[in-house]
Structures are given as C-alpha cells and as structure tokens.
Amino acid sequence: MTKLRPLTLALVGSVTIPSALATTVLVDFGGTNATGNWNSISDAATGSVADAIDDTGLATGIGIAVGERFGGTNTSGLQTSAVYPGFATGDSFYANADSNFGGLGPYGNDPDDTLPFPTVLITGLDPLVAYDFTFYASRNAADNRETIYTLDGANSGMAALNAAGNVDGVATISGIVPTGGMVTLEVSEGANNNEPNGFIYLGVMQIDFTPVPEPSAAVLLFGAAGFGFFRRRR
C-alpha cells in the first residue's frame, strides 16, 4: 500500500523577508550648484528630472517636472539653515499672485489672472505606497510671503510656509497616495501674504517613503519546497 509520509523541512520557520529601507529624495529648485546626492531643477518654465536619485545616489524611477510654469528664480534666500545646505536654501522658484511682474502677469485661479498657479508633476510613484513631502523656501525679507503647497493624488493635503526671513521653517504633508502613479503639487498664495506683488516660492522638496519590498528569493524557494512536503512510502 502506498502512503504519503511527511518530510521534515529545515527550511520551515527559517525564512525571513528583508524589510524595505526608508528612502529620501531631495530636490533643489532654482539651483545649479548642488553637491552630494541632490536633484537640481533650474529652469522655472520647463525644468525636469527624468529619474531622480535618492540621498544615497540610487535611481528611484521618480520623475519631477514643472507643469504650469513659475515666474523665475530667486537667489536671495538665507543660507544659514540647519535643515538644508546653503546651496539649496539660497535659491528658489518664485511666482507673483498680485501683479504683472516681469511681463508675465499675475498668477492665480481667477478669470482675470494671466497665468494659473505654478504646478510640479511627480510621476513614477507606486500606488501602493504613501509618500511624505516636506517643502522649504526662503527670501531675505521682513514682510509676509506665505506660500501654500497643495498636493493632489488619490487623496490630498495642504500646508503653508512664510518664506520671508525663513531659516529653519518647513511645511510638511504626510500620507499622500498617488493616482495613476502621479501626484500634482500646486504652489499658491496664502491668506497672510501681504507682499504687494504676492510673491510665492518653492525652494526645496523632500520626498520620504518606504518602498513595498519585492518577493524574496527565499520565499519563492520555500513555496517550491512546499510541493515536496509529502513523499510516497511503499
């Protein structure tokens, strides 16, 4: 009579799935002199990075591109921050919500505004991952230049930052899930912004996330071994 006899597998209970490492992507808007593992976007109208690197220098597959354009580049940011290096805090993209500055007209969402508020498109994202975003901007000034950062994906979030005289302040939006692999950032004027031209800024964007781990080779081996858990005994 043929019977099935269980085999003892040493593999059982010994498989571990390596955990994914937290990943950080750093982007300097307006700069051309970034050092280390930073991504630089210097063109306020059409700038982009096709495959952003993380802070260890590894490619992430994330694309970052200006959608609706900014007005230009500000190089009057303070460079004494303890949060980000001076090459990143000293420059930024700007737009102006309340005046025809630089011949481009005001930015905004009203019918009389010449240009829509600036946007940045973040693509190549994993729809199974929630992303945390941190924004920084600085302008050597004493008024209020409150800037609103709004993210839209499968969900949305908003945060405000006054760039005037800013040294260490940041705006953080957590838990944003992409839709179709993309999140859109809109940069707009805050209600407390009292600068006559309505200047708004984007200097640094930091993206933090933990990737979904790929299936482990050990797990695949374990699955294959499971088919041999029983053998015939004559």
N, C-alpha and C positions, 0 to 999 in steps of 0.2 A: 504494500500500500504506500502511495506517495503522500508525504505530509509536507507542510510548509513549516520550516524551522526558522525562528527569528535569529538574526545575526546581531551581535553587539557591535555598534559602530563607535569607535573612539571619537569620531567627529562630532557626535551629538553633544550639545552643551558647550562646544569649544569654539563656535563660530561667533565672531564679533564683526559688527558693521561699523566701519570707520565713520566718525561724525564729520560733517562738513565744517569747514573753517569759516568764521565770520570774515566778510570781505568789505573793504572800504575803497571807494573810488573818489578821487579828488579832482575837481575841475577849477581852473583859474580862468575867469572871463576877463578879457581885455589885456592879458599879459603876453609877452613874448620871451620872457627871460626866466621861465620856471626851471627849477632844478629838482633832481630827485624824481620820484615816480608820480608826477603830476601830469594832467592833461590840460593843454592850453587851447583856448579858442580866442583868437584875436580879432576876427572880422565881425563887427557888430551887425552886419546885414545878412551875411550868408555863411558865417563860420560854422565849422562842424568838426567832430572827431568820429571816425567811422568805427573804430574798435578800441574803446577806452581801456587803459591798463588800470590795474588796482594798485594799492600802495606798496605792493611787493614787486611790481613790474610785470605781472602776468596779464595777458589779454583776457578780457571779460566777455567780449561779444556785444557789449552795450554801445549803442550809437547815441551821440548827443549832437543836436543841430539846432541852430537858430531857425525858428519858424517865421513868425512876424518879427520884423527887424527892430533893433534898438536904434537909438539916435547916434551913438558914437561911443568913444572910450574916454573915461575919466582917469586921470593919473594923479589925482590929488587926495588919495586915501591915506590915512595914517598907517604907519609901518611899525608900530610898537606893540602889536597884539601878541598875547601869549597863546592864542588859539591857533593861528595860522602864520606862516612866514611872511616877511615884509614884501616879497615879490608878489604874493597873492593878495595882500590887503591893500597895497598901494594903488591898485588899478581896478577898474570895473567897467561894465557896460552901463550906460545911462539912457533914459528917455525923459521926455518932458510932457507933463499932462495938461498944463495950463497956458501954454504959449506957443507961438510959432518960432521955435528956436532952431537956428542952423538951417532954416529954409525947409524943414521937414514938416512943420505944422505940429499941432498938439496931438498927443496920444490919448485914447480913451474909447469908450463904448457908446458915446452919444452920436447922433447923426451929424452934428457939426464938427466933430473931430476928424482930422485928416487921416490919421493912422490908428489902427487898432492897437491895444496894448501889446507889448512885446511878448513873445512866447518862445519856449525852448521845448523841443521834442526829444524825449528819452525813449529809445527803442531797443529791441533785442532783449527785453526783460522776460523773466519767467513768470507765467500766470499763476504758478503755484507758490510764489514767494511774496511776502510783504516787505516793502522797502521803506527805510527811514531816510529822510532828507534833512540836511542842515544847510542853511543859507547864511552868507555873510556879505556885508558891503560896508564901505567906509568912505566918507567925504569930509575933508577938513573944513568944517563949517559949524556955526553956532545956532542955526535955526532948527526946524524940524523937517526932516525929509523922509517921513515914514513911507515905507515901501511894503506892499502886500504881496506875498508869494502864495499862489493858489495852484494846487496840484489836482489833476483830474485823471482818473483811470477807472477801474471798476468801482472804486469809491473815491472820495475827495477829501482834501484838507486845506487849511489856510493858516498862515502865520504872518506876523508883522514885525518889522525891524526899522528903527530910525537910524539911517546911515550917517546922519550928521554928527561929527565928532565921535563916531563909534570906534572903540578899541577892541573890546572883547565880546560884545553882544552878538548873539546869533538868533536865528529863527529856525525852529525845528518842527517838522511834520512827520509823524510816525505812522507806520502800518498801511502804507499805500500799496494797493494791489493793482497791477497793470491790467488793461483790457486790450486784447489783440497784441500783447507784448509791448504796449506803449503806455507812457504817462506823459501828459502835457503840463508844462509849467507856464502860468501866466504871471507877469510882473506888472503890478498896477499901483496907483496912488492911494495911500492911506488917508483916513479922515483927519488925522492930526497933522498932515503935511501942510506947512504954512510957507514954504518957499515959493516966491512969486511965479516961478516957471513950473512949479510942481515936479521937480526933478525926482526920479526914482532910479534905483541902482540894483545891479546884480554883480557881485564880485567873486564869490566862491560858492560852489555847490558841492556838498559831500553826500555820497550815497552809501549807506550801510545796509548790508543784507547777509543772510546765511543761505547759501545755495542748498537746494534739495540734493542729497547725496545720490550718486549713481549706484545701481545694484552692485554689490560686492562680488568679486570673483569667487570668494569663499562661499557665499550664499548660493551661487549657481552650482558650485561643486556639491554642496550639501543637498541641493534639490536633486541632482543626478544620482547621488549616492542613495537617496531615499528609495529609488526604484529597486535597489538591491537589498532592501532590508529583510526580505524573506527569501529563502532558498529552499529548494526541494531536498527532502531526505528520503532515501529509498529504504 
